[in-house]
Amino acid sequence: MKRILVLGAGGFIGGHLVRRLKAEGAWVRGVDLKHPRYDVCEADEFVIGDLHEQSLCRQILDQRFDEVYQLAADMGGAGYVFTGENDAVIMQNSAGINLNVLECCRRFGAGSIFYSSSACIYPEYNQTDPDHPDCREDTAYPANPDSDYGWEKLFSERLFMAYARNFGLPCHIGRYHNIFGPQGSWNDGREKSPAAICRKVAMAEDGGEIEVWGDGCQTRSFLFVEECLDATLRLTRSDFAGPVNIGSEEMVTINQLVDMVAELAGKRVGKRHVPGPLGVRGRCSHNTLISQQLGWAPSMPLRQGLAQTYSWIETQVRLGRTDG
């Protein structure tokens, strides 16, 4: 039986990952500041604590795990990351966690370590054209992320690569591109655009309108959480270190995303464009490298994942849930 450690197990992706690992028959220890917000964690052990504290890291990394998944980070959607108001907290929390985790992994060893980086590491100058963003892995340098969240992720990539090079730790780095699905943040200020739009559409009257930040012509691609897990596990259990994109190449504008969700909801919904934090003008995963190295490509169309996500969020709205 594999012994696996999931850091950030109380979060959206971490909660789904624990469930997948338990279905495989693994023994799982989960760690987070809190239990999952919308579901019961299936981990064999769940430790509540702050990985920014060295003492906690020493407590939970007390043995050699077959796999370690480092998903813990201070993060959120554009309303949290791109305002600039949370930069210092984001950078200190996330970098501190990664420093602690890697040092403890060095002491006890690990069969394989996964680090969840982000598409936010890519240079702003390659993402000004919404129709032709360039997010190939080898374009990360010269570095110029559009947020301090991206700068921290890029630093932490270097940190994991340095520990792999200097201490022989088997590190694998995946750059996540807008992962979405049920049981993620949808109303707490940290939600990403698919969840925010699903919430707004669910709360709108038929024939009404919702607010959309900016002109809605900014582009993104979105990957359903179960497909993210497929790629994450395949990368972690491979001989390929990365960094590599984990995302979808199905790019849409935010306006198109609104229309897709409204159609799924069976509503006519107008758009009221308002100022708001936007991030880069265009971003889309580039999947040539992951296809070549791992033989992986997403198979679920965006619409199918949105249908599941909207159904879940609409239920939360209908039941009047505000805090899970």
QUIJO-V515685 format. One record per residue. RES is the residue in one letter. SS is DSSP state (@ for helix, = for strand, . for the rest). Layout:
BEGIN
RES&SS  RES&SS
END
This chain:
BEGIN
M&.  K&.  R&=  I&=  L&=  V&=  L&=  G&.  A&.  G&.  G&.  F&@  I&@  G&@  G&@  H&@  L&@  V&@  R&@  R&@  L&@  K&@  A&@  E&.  G&.  A&.  W&=  V&=  R&=  G&=  V&=  D&=  L&.  K&.  H&.  P&.  R&.  Y&.  D&.  V&.  C&.  E&.  A&.  D&.  E&=  F&=  V&=  I&=  G&.  D&.  L&.  H&.  E&.  Q&@  S&@  L&@  C&@  R&@  Q&@  I&@  L&.  D&.  Q&.  R&.  F&=  D&.  E&=  V&=  Y&=  Q&=  L&.  A&.  A&.  D&.  M&.  G&.  G&.  A&@  G&@  Y&@  V&@  F&.  T&.  G&.  E&.  N&.  D&@  A&@  V&@  I&@  M&@  Q&@  N&@  S&@  A&@  G&@  I&@  N&@  L&@  N&@  V&@  L&@  E&@  C&@  C&@  R&@  R&@  F&@  G&.  A&=  G&.  S&.  I&=  F&=  Y&=  S&=  S&=  S&=  A&@  C&@  I&@  Y&.  P&.  E&@  Y&@  N&@  Q&.  T&.  D&.  P&.  D&.  H&.  P&.  D&.  C&.  R&.  E&@  D&@  T&@  A&.  Y&.  P&.  A&.  N&.  P&.  D&.  S&.  D&@  Y&@  G&@  W&@  E&@  K&@  L&@  F&@  S&@  E&@  R&@  L&@  F&@  M&@  A&@  Y&@  A&@  R&@  N&@  F&@  G&.  L&.  P&.  C&=  H&=  I&=  G&=  R&=  Y&=  H&.  N&.  I&=  F&=  G&.  P&.  Q&.  G&.  S&.  W&.  N&.  D&.  G&.  R&.  E&.  K&.  S&@  P&@  A&@  A&@  I&@  C&@  R&@  K&@  V&@  A&@  M&@  A&.  E&.  D&.  G&.  G&.  E&=  I&=  E&=  V&=  W&=  G&.  D&.  G&.  C&.  Q&.  T&=  R&=  S&=  F&.  L&=  F&=  V&@  E&@  E&@  C&@  L&@  D&@  A&@  T&@  L&@  R&@  L&@  T&@  R&.  S&.  D&.  F&.  A&.  G&=  P&=  V&=  N&=  I&=  G&.  S&.  E&.  E&.  M&=  V&=  T&=  I&@  N&@  Q&@  L&@  V&@  D&@  M&@  V&@  A&@  E&@  L&@  A&@  G&.  K&.  R&.  V&.  G&=  K&=  R&=  H&=  V&=  P&.  G&.  P&.  L&.  G&.  V&.  R&.  G&=  R&.  C&.  S&.  H&.  N&.  T&@  L&@  I&@  S&@  Q&@  Q&@  L&@  G&.  W&.  A&.  P&.  S&.  M&.  P&.  L&@  R&@  Q&@  G&@  L&@  A&@  Q&@  T&@  Y&@  S&@  W&@  I&@  E&@  T&@  Q&@  V&@  R&@  L&.  G&.  R&.  T&.  D&.  G&.
END
